[in-house]
Amino acid sequence: MLDLGTYHRIWKQEEVPPSRLPSSYPGWPAAGFALIGDFSGIQNFVFRPIPGAGGAARRLRSRSFRVSAYTEIISRWCLVQLAPYEARLLYSAGGRFLIGTPLFDCWEKTIEAMQASIDSWAWQNFEGELAFHLAAATFEAGRIPYAPLTAALLSRRKVALKYALQVSDDWSSEVFFRPASPGEGQCVACGITQRLHSTSDGETICDDCESDERIGKMLASANVARFSTDPTSSVNALNLGVELYPHPQQGMDGEWLSLGDMGAAHSWFLLHHVPKENGHALDFDALSDKAPGSRKWLGYLRIDVDHAGENFRRLQGDPLRTWALSRFLNTFLGGRANEILAAKYRYVYAVFGGGDDLFVIGPWSDLLDFALELRADLRAITSEDLSFSAGLSLAKPREHILTQARFAGEELEQAKEQLSFGRDVSRDQIRALGTTMDWKNFDELLATAKQVKTWQEEGLLPSSFLHQALRLHHDWSLALRKPHDQRRRLGSYRYKPLLYYQIQRNLKASPAKEWAHALLRSPSQWPWLDFIIRYSVLAAERGSDRGEE
């Protein structure tokens, strides 16, 4: 197993002599066709479990695991179909894989037959909620044909599940419109109409949700996975399966992979950390209780690597460097992130991580610390060669996961597009508590916010002062948004005398007062004061206004 630094050096190096090729590099044909596999419908599938129904957390982690497992299974199945032709799997991560194969007679018909088998499996198991696409393009000179592959994949997506739903280019209405069967109803756990049964908890759920609960429970203690042809495996597709175990079992065939052990020779990097206490996994209600302050908010954090597609395109189809970059991203967002969670953030729940994105749920303040540490870790390895942006949303623990994932995604998009104060380039930022910040400033702002929270609890910063300062900051922000409005422009300076008055009237001599006075100078943390105050107000315990007059 290569370390992250080695992957980084390989992907950044223009040429690597054959004698220095890593043994784990699978190789790539000099000419042939590239086959890309790609899932669609992942987000709706993963986030379908309904909060409030029993076992929602278990079902969530099961569905995230199943997407990763299906990707691995289908990539391995494709390799088996193409085995006579020396196919090579370059990467498999984030719901996508890439295979290179020398050309052979009737290769297009072979790919179509493979797609037909996948369509049939996907329709029988998911009825349109998930689809998996295969697209291929020829190449020469040993280069990945990105542009033709992208075009082929777009065309394939337009005819999703074609071989399951069409007969002679017409829709198969008998397949497409399946009537409900006796005993079917709406599952309280996922909302889909399927055959139902009652659980020991008195809930009426479908077989798939019961299976998800079982897999989710296994994930809490799993350390290894076994890929085999065993039909009893928990996750099965196309006559291949994956089963989870705490430890490898003697006398069982198949391939055994460690779940993210950075030191293991054979690892499958999954972000699968599960918060536990006394050996039992915690649900979202228990996780929200770990949040500071009286409101007990859960945080939903989404992270996405900046310019990931552009970074791959810059490699100009070099298969070795593409392999190294893919391995780096998957190892970092799967293995390394999981190590950080297990070591320092035990109450953060991993939903998914790998490819070029990550999603975790937990006490909102823990997520801010985790995001900052993960960004610092990435910078330590890659310097400025790679960055990511992050978005955080807050909600009560019984809000629907799909809705909150979308809200966190909207915050992430603002982190990517909205300029933090004083910046002239976007991305490489975090958006949290209504404020967009670059990572360097965020490091200092988060430390200040924690200090302000302490001062508030000690009574050195009354909440009335913080609310007045927040209102002044709001007016200042509005004035900045209309720079051509003379009254607005002049209004942007009004906060200084008003803030000075509030400081002199409400604060006693202390380090807190010195910090408040520093906001009147330039440069200062004033442009991001809204984040500092919101953090303090949310995190401070009740009864923290002893200094208020």
Summary of the structure (lengths in Angstrom):
residues: 549
radius of gyration: 26.3
end to end distance: 62.2
largest distance: 85.8
contacts: 1789
relative contact order: 0.10
helix: 45%
strand: 19%
